[in-house]
Amino acid sequence: MYSIQEKLTRKIFLTVFVLALLYGLFESRGIIGLYQFKIYSPKSGEITENPVTIEGKSAKSKEIFINGNPISTQKDGTFKDVLYLGEGYNIIELVAINKYDKQKIKYIHLYYTGNDFSEEQKSEDIIKTEEFPDQNRDPDITSEELEDNQ
């Protein structure tokens, strides 16, 4: 049979081999696609207001896109972007690309029912309208010509 020293040598060799294998799998997780890509808000299926803030985290991603537009990320991988929705059913596509050009794609399905502007936005729109009441008027037409045309 084997001596104690041979058994100990085999156990050490097996332990080092298993640890090296696990380390190799851990380091290759980006290549095989095992990296984190989470969306914190909004949750898919929500009825939401406009604009919607999309927040999440994607560790080890070199680029993140929302509906094809690149967004910036923090050093820790978190991202946040504001998106305006169209009325009705909206599908938002988020794509994370890691340094090995592997993509993870997630979709958020949202429903927007109409105009939900804050009171501050409404008052800003009113002020802009009062400052420039004839925004759609041809600038070359005088006020007399405008009255004659009506």
N, C-alpha and C positions, 0 to 999 in steps of 0.2 A: 504494500500500500504506500500511500504518500506520507512523507514526514510532515511534521508540524510546520516546518519552514516552507515546504512546497505548497501546503494548503494556504498558508498566510500569503505567500507570493501570488497565488492564483486569485485569492479574494481581493488583494490590493489591485492587481491587474484588471480584474473584472469591474471593480468599483471605479477605477480611473477611466476605463473604457465607457462605462455607462454615463459617467459625468461628462465626458467629452462628447458623447452622442447627444445628450440633453442640451449641452451648451450650443452645439452645432445647430440643433433644431430651433433653439431660442433665437440665435442670431439670424437664421434664415427665415424667420416669420414674415419679414417684409417681402421676401421673394415669393413665398408661397401664399401671401395674402392674409396673414393673420395679424392685422394691425387694427387699432381701435378707430372707429368712426361712429360717433354718437350724435344724435340730434336731440337737444334738450327741449327746445320749444320752437314752433308750436307742435302739438301732437297731430298726427295725421287723422283726418276725419272731423276736425273741429270746425265750428262755425265761428268766423273771426271778424275782426274789425280791420279797417285799412288805416295806415299801413301795418304790416305784420313784421315783427322782428324775429329773424331766424338766428338761433343760437345753438352752438354745438362744440364738439371737440373732435379733432382728428390728429392723433399722435402719429408722428413719422410721415406726414404728408408734405410733399413739396408744393403742391397746388391744390386749391379747392375752387370749384366753380358752382355758382347757383344759376340755373337756367342758362348755362353757357358763358356767364360772365365771371371773370376771376375775382376773388375776394381776398382780402388780407387776413392773415392769422397772427395770433400772438406767439411768443416764443414757446409757451406751454401747449400750443396746438389749438387753443380755443379760437372760435370765430363768432362774429356777430355782424349781421347785415340787415338792413331795412328794405322791404320789398313791397311795392304797391300791387294790389290784386285787381283783376278785372271782376266785374259783377258776375256772380254765379260760381260755378265749379272751377277750381284752379288746381293744376298739378305742378308742383315745384320739384325740379330735378337738382339734386346735389351730387357732385362728383368729386371724389378725393383721389388724387394720384400720388403714389409714393415715389421714392427715389429710383425704384426699379421699373417705373412706368406701369405698375399694376393699378387698376382702377377699382374703386368701390363706388357703386351708384345706389343712392337712396332716393325715394320719392315721398313727398308730403302731399296729401290730398286735403285741400281746404275748400271751404265754401264761404263766400262773401255775399251778404245780402243787399248791400247798398252803401250809400254815402254815410260814413260815420266820422265826420270831421270833428275835431275838438272845438270847443268854443273859441279858443285862441286862434285857430286856423280860420274859423268863420269870420271873426272880427278883422283879421288881417285881410281877408278877401274883400270885405266890405270897404275897408279903408282904401285899398288899391282901386276899387271901382269908383269911389267917390273922388279920388284924386284925378282919375282919368276917365270921366264919364263917357266920352266918345271914342273909346279905344278902337272900335272897328270902323271908324269914319275915315274916309280918304283925307289925308292932311292937306291936299291941294284945294279942297272945296271950302269956301268961306261959309260962315254961319248964315249969310243971306241966301246963298245958293242952296244950302241945306234946307232952309225953310221953304224956299220956292219948290223944291223937289217933293216936299211932303204935301 
